[in-house]
Amino acid sequence: MTRFFKVLPVIAGAVAGAVIALLIASGGTTKTVIEQVASPSTNSIPTSNSKTTGGLSVNQIYKLASPGVVDITATSTQQGSNNGFFNTPSQTTQDEGAGVVYNKQGDILTDEHVVANATGVRVNFQDGVSAPAKVLGTDPSTDIAVLKVDVRASELHPIPFANSNNAQVGDPVVAIGSPFGLPETTTAGIVSAVGRSITAPNNYTIPGAIQTDAPINPGNSGGPLLDASGQVLGLNDQIQTNSGDSAGVGFATPASTDVQVANTIIAGKTVQHPYVGVCLENSPTTPGAEIATSGGGNCASGPVVAGSPAAKAGLVEGDVITKINGTTIPDSDGFISVISGFKPGDTVTLTVITPSHKKKTIKVTLGSRPASAPTAG
């Protein structure tokens, strides 16, 4: 079976996240859209070169980046009810997260789960200025939201985004956010692993996540994980924990995906993700991604979703997918990562080992991901 992470979104007051959803409709593409200031330039310092290029100290990174980190408060109202016997009043709650100034036009990036279902959002800047924010758009599949604020341009200090594909294990990183309501809190650590898969708010899988031991806690969500040159390597998103507090295992969404999704939202377009419609697990005998052989659990809709691109192409339970367009697939995470590079409407060729151990190729025309992945219950 594929690895499962017990993770919590790290906005204050959020509930535990679900385990990794394997109904494949992989996360956004990892093509970086290059844009001056708001995204990595072609001569950005790669994270992996930070030591040889004289990486900045934690204090230098904080001074460089912190003016571009904001504190976010999201207010939600739960309507009351009257069932004829009891009158339950409306309840207002306020959660806190962080965000990154993306450009001089007032666009701010944060995690989707920070502002999900919010009736009001405020952005608080380092110098004390506070402004209401409009949710310009969100993508639950990658847990990314773009906010828009109307403030003076001098208030906006965009932080460049790095090419997260260059991140390597052991690279130094710094996190800035608002854990437990303490804005501008800065912690440091290293990249503990790359290419992790974490669960999005709508139960799909986000590939390419960056694992770090830099302490992040409730309230860090949406804040930056910065590389040694002070660029955004990703947005802090989740922690693995048994207690609800940091245990040294945190995850950030990859900057390359953050930029691609943000630019799509800012352009007024709908973010779309490719969809196959299979429930996968790692093959116990053959390298590759195996279609599950039974339903239930994360395969509540069945190993192959009826009417999905996979079903139309003839994929069946027990098939092991070993290649996509000639690219070797080591496991289910690898399948998700490679499929993420395609668009709805693309046709891909899968190399498959059948349950009877025959090798064949199957062409699948990718669909567009449904709003949420079916789960048990």
C-alpha positions, -999 to +999 in steps of 0.1 A: +000+000+000+011+036-005+024+056+025-002+074+046+006+105+066-014+115+096-015+153+090-032+183+103-037+216+084-019+241+106-043+270+107-054+276+143-085+257+153-085+235+121-096+199+124-075+169+114-070+164+077-078+131+060-052+106+050-039+108+014-067+104-011-056+081-039-085+086-063-062+099-089-068+134-102-034+146-096-024+181-083-016+210-106+012+211-131+047+219-119+056+243-147+067+275-132+053+307-148+080+333-148+069+367-138+091+396-125+092+399-087+062+377-081+078+345-093+113+330-097+135+346-124+157+325-146+188+337-127+174+330-092+198+313-068+189+276-068+183+263-033+208+235-038+235+261-045+229+282-014+260+270+004+284+277-025+268+311-032+270+323+004+236+316+018+221+342+041+219+339+079+185+334+096+186+370+107+194+382+072+166+361+057+141+375+083+151+411+076+148+405+039+116+386+038+095+396+069+081+428+054+064+406+028+049+382+053+014+391+065-008+379+094-043+368+083-074+366+104-104+348+089-139+353+105-166+326+100-202+327+112-221+295+119-258+301+116-280+292+146-310+270+145-344+267+160-360+232+161-390+242+181-375+231+214-341+247+215-328+279+200-291+278+191-277+313+186-253+320+157-216+316+165-187+336+152-152+321+152-119+337+141-089+317+129-054+330+121-029+321+095-002+338+074+004+348+039+029+361+014+028+394-006+030+382-042+031+414-062+027+452-061-009+449-073-020+438-039-023+400-045-014+379-015-010+341-014-020+319+015-035+284+020-070+277+009-079+262+042-070+294+060-099+313+044-123+285+036-159+294+044-147+328+058-173+356+059-146+382+064-108+383+060-083+409+072-046+412+063-023+426+089+011+440+078+043+441+097+041+478+104+007+476+120-014+485+089-046+464+087-069+461+056-099+440+046-091+414+019-112+400-009-108+363-017-099+366-054-100+328-060-090+295-045-080+260-056-087+234-029-069+208-050-036+225-043-047+243-011-039+277-025-059+309-022-052+344-036-064+374-017-066+410-029-060+441-007-063+477-015-033+494+002-006+518-008+021+503-031+047+512-005+030+488+019+036+459-004+069+440-004+067+410-027+089+380-019+103+362-050+094+325-054+121+299-058+121+270-082+111+243-057+123+216-081+158+225-071+153+218-034+175+191-020+175+172+013+197+191+039+191+226+024+186+252+051+151+267+053+134+294+074+096+296+083+078+328+092+042+329+104+018+335+132+018+303+153-006+305+182-014+341+173+022+353+175+029+371+141+065+373+127+076+342+145+106+328+128+120+293+130+147+275+111+155+239+100+164+219+069+146+203+040+140+169+054+126+153+023+113+163-012+086+148-034+062+140-006+024+136-012+000+153+011-038+156+011-056+186-002-088+200+015-109+183-011-092+149-005-071+148-036-034+145-035-009+173-037+024+159-051+059+174-047+054+187-012+085+197+008+091+181+042+109+202+068+119+200+105+115+238+109+089+241+137+055+251+123+024+251+144-013+262+142-012+297+127+017+290+104-005+280+075+000+300+043+033+315+056+065+311+036+091+283+039+121+303+027+153+290+012+189+303+019+185+332-005+153+344+012+130+332-016+097+313-011+103+275-015+067+268-006+037+277+016+036+260+049+006+237+049+004+207+072+021+189+101+023+153+110+016+150+147+000+129+174-005+158+198-017+186+175+016+206+180+048+205+160+067+172+161+094+182+137+076+169+106+060+197+085+050+200+049+049+229+025+032+230-009+058+234-037+065+270-049+064+259-085+028+247-081+019+278-060+031+301-087+013+283-115-020+282-097-017+318-084-010+332-119-041+313-132-063+327-106-050+362-110-056+360-147-093+353-140-091+317-153-104+285-137-077+262-124-081+227-139-064+194-131-062+162-150-083+133-139-079+095-145-104+080-120-086+051-104-078+042-068-041+032-065-018+014-042+018+004-045+023-030-061+037-056-036+055-075-064+061-051-094+074-016-094+046+007-105+012+019-094-014-009-090-051-003-093-067-015-061-085-048-062-113-039-038-135-009-028-141+007+006-119+031+026-103+056+002-117+035-027-153+041-017-163+047-053-145+015-065-110+008-078-120+022-112-146+050-111-176+043-133-177+065-164-142+079-157-114+082-183-099+050-168-131+031-172-136+043-208-100+033-217-105-003-203-083-002-172-094-027-146-087-035-110-053-052-104-037-035-135-002-023-126+008+009-144+046+009-150+050+038-175+033+070-187+044+080-222+076+060-216+084+075-182+089+048-156+065+049-127+080+036-095+049+037-073+015+055-069+031+088-058+052+087-089+020+082-110+004+112-094+034+134-099+038+125-136+001+128-144+002+163-128+023+175-157-006+170-182-038+189-188-074+178-191-080+166-227-044+153-231-041+117-242-014+096-225-001+061-232+001+038-202+022+007-201+003-018-180+009-052-165-024-070-163-034-093-134-026-122-157+010-108-161+005-097-197+021-064-208+000-040-229-004-003-237-035+017-231-043+052-243-063+073-218-077+108-226-076+127-193-107+143-179-111+173-157-111+166-120-145+166-101-148+191-073-139+166-046-126+131-043-151+105-031-143+090+003-158+064+026-187+076+047 
